């Protein structure tokens, strides 16, 4: 029986988040470049909201954050938009649909605020790509990251978007989105997935 739950991240969770992130980095190389200050990397840019997945003992086994995207200098964005970032699930907790559950929590947050979601994924993450596409994310383009891999080589990023559809707008029905998000994920689905990795 799955004894895991998703809740808001607390300041006291950060040590557990960093320990989990270190496990993920060792197995999946996410983040591709280990941050000089992983506590700060998880806290910044200041997230609008962050959640953790915890096991029956309260240990952090997964994490996701949502960062609001500021309006560009040239004017406001056409629609309110936020970025899903810092998504990971520790290796021992994979295969329990926690990656989908964390993404679904971000989706619920965005839906309540009529906000579109975007994310970036370093190319090559087949399991993460499958997770996003299975849960309704749409691939919208690729780019080269402004940072490099540890060996100095360029990193290709895949960009995904999840548009908010107001009720009655003709967008995908909420029941379809929930059904997609509730499907079990592959055992490595969230490891090394995510978003702004630098």
C-alpha positions in Angstrom: 0.0 0.0 0.0 1.3 3.5 -0.9 2.0 5.4 2.3 3.3 8.5 0.5 1.7 11.9 0.5 2.3 15.3 -1.2 2.4 18.4 0.9 3.7 22.0 0.9 7.5 22.2 1.3 8.6 23.6 4.7 11.9 25.2 5.5 12.7 22.2 7.6 12.4 19.9 4.6 15.4 21.4 2.8 18.1 19.1 4.2 16.0 16.1 3.2 15.4 17.6 -0.2 19.2 18.1 -0.7 19.9 14.5 0.4 17.3 13.2 -2.0 18.6 15.4 -4.8 22.1 14.0 -4.2 20.8 10.4 -4.7 19.1 11.5 -7.9 22.3 13.2 -9.1 24.3 10.1 -8.5 21.9 7.9 -10.4 20.6 10.2 -13.2 23.0 13.1 -13.3 20.2 15.5 -12.5 20.9 18.3 -12.1 23.5 17.9 -14.8 25.8 20.3 -13.0 25.7 19.9 -9.2 25.1 23.3 -7.7 27.6 25.0 -5.5 24.9 25.6 -2.9 22.1 23.0 -3.4 20.0 24.5 -0.6 20.0 27.8 -2.4 19.4 26.1 -5.8 16.2 24.6 -4.4 15.0 27.9 -2.9 15.8 30.2 -5.8 14.5 31.8 -7.8 12.0 32.2 -5.0 9.2 29.7 -5.8 5.6 30.7 -5.9 5.0 27.3 -4.3 6.9 24.1 -3.7 5.8 20.7 -2.6 7.5 17.5 -1.4 6.5 13.9 -1.5 7.1 12.2 1.8 7.0 8.6 2.9 5.3 7.1 5.9 8.2 8.1 8.1 8.1 11.7 6.9 11.3 11.4 4.8 11.4 13.5 1.6 11.3 11.3 -1.5 10.3 13.8 -4.1 10.1 17.5 -4.9 8.7 20.0 -7.3 8.5 23.8 -7.4 6.6 26.4 -9.4 8.2 29.7 -10.3 6.2 32.6 -11.6 7.6 34.0 -14.9 7.9 37.8 -14.7 6.6 39.9 -17.5 9.3 40.7 -20.1 10.6 44.2 -20.4 8.7 44.7 -23.6 5.3 44.3 -22.0 3.2 41.7 -20.2 2.9 38.1 -21.1 -0.2 37.2 -23.1 -1.3 34.9 -20.3 -0.1 34.3 -16.7 2.7 31.7 -16.9 4.7 29.8 -14.3 7.6 27.4 -14.7 7.7 23.9 -13.2 11.2 23.4 -11.8 13.3 21.2 -9.5 11.2 18.0 -10.1 12.7 14.8 -8.9 11.8 11.5 -7.2 14.5 9.5 -5.3 15.3 6.1 -6.9 13.8 4.1 -4.0 10.4 5.7 -4.5 10.0 5.3 -8.2 7.2 3.3 -9.8 4.6 4.7 -7.3 3.3 7.5 -9.6 4.9 10.2 -7.4 6.2 12.1 -10.4 2.7 12.3 -11.8 1.3 13.3 -8.4 3.8 16.1 -8.0 3.0 17.4 -11.5 -0.7 17.1 -10.7 -0.2 19.3 -7.6 1.5 21.9 -9.8 -1.4 21.7 -12.3 -4.0 22.2 -9.6 -2.1 25.3 -8.3 -2.0 26.7 -11.9 -5.7 25.9 -12.6 -6.8 27.8 -9.5 -4.9 30.8 -10.8 -5.8 30.5 -14.5 -2.0 30.1 -15.2 -0.2 28.3 -18.0 2.7 26.1 -17.1 6.0 25.6 -18.9 9.1 23.6 -18.2 12.5 22.7 -19.7 14.1 19.3 -20.0 17.6 18.4 -21.0 17.3 16.4 -24.2 17.9 12.7 -23.8 15.6 12.1 -20.8 13.3 9.5 -22.5 11.5 8.5 -19.3 10.8 12.1 -18.3 9.7 12.9 -21.9 7.2 10.1 -21.7 5.9 11.3 -18.3 5.3 14.8 -19.5 3.7 13.7 -22.8 1.5 11.1 -21.0 0.2 13.7 -18.5 -0.8 16.3 -21.1 2.3 18.4 -21.7 2.9 19.6 -25.3 6.4 19.8 -26.8 6.7 23.4 -28.1 10.3 23.6 -29.2 14.0 23.1 -28.5 16.9 25.4 -27.7 20.5 25.4 -26.6 21.0 26.0 -22.9 23.0 29.2 -21.9 25.1 26.9 -19.7 27.1 23.8 -20.6 27.5 20.2 -19.5 30.3 19.3 -17.1 32.6 18.5 -20.0 31.9 21.9 -21.6 29.7 20.5 -24.4 26.4 22.3 -25.3 23.2 21.1 -23.8 20.0 20.9 -25.9 16.7 21.7 -24.0 13.2 20.5 -24.9 10.5 23.0 -24.0 7.0 21.9 -22.8 3.8 23.8 -22.1 0.6 23.0 -20.4 -2.1 25.5 -21.1 -4.8 26.4 -18.7 -8.3 25.9 -20.2 -11.1 27.7 -18.4 -14.3 25.7 -17.9 -16.5 25.9 -21.0 -13.6 27.0 -23.2 -13.6 23.9 -25.3 -10.2 22.7 -23.9 -9.5 19.2 -22.7 -12.1 18.2 -20.1 -10.7 18.1 -16.5 -11.6 14.4 -16.2 -9.3 13.6 -19.1 -6.5 15.6 -17.6 -7.0 13.9 -14.2 -7.1 10.5 -15.9 -3.9 11.2 -17.8 -2.1 12.4 -14.6 -3.2 9.5 -12.5 -1.6 6.8 -14.7 1.4 5.0 -13.2 4.7 6.2 -14.3 7.8 4.3 -15.4 10.1 3.4 -12.6 12.6 6.1 -13.6 10.0 8.7 -14.6 11.1 11.7 -12.6 14.7 11.1 -12.0 16.7 13.6 -14.0 13.5 15.1 -15.4 12.6 18.6 -14.8 13.3 21.8 -15.7 15.7 24.6 -15.3 18.9 22.7 -14.7 22.0 24.8 -14.6 
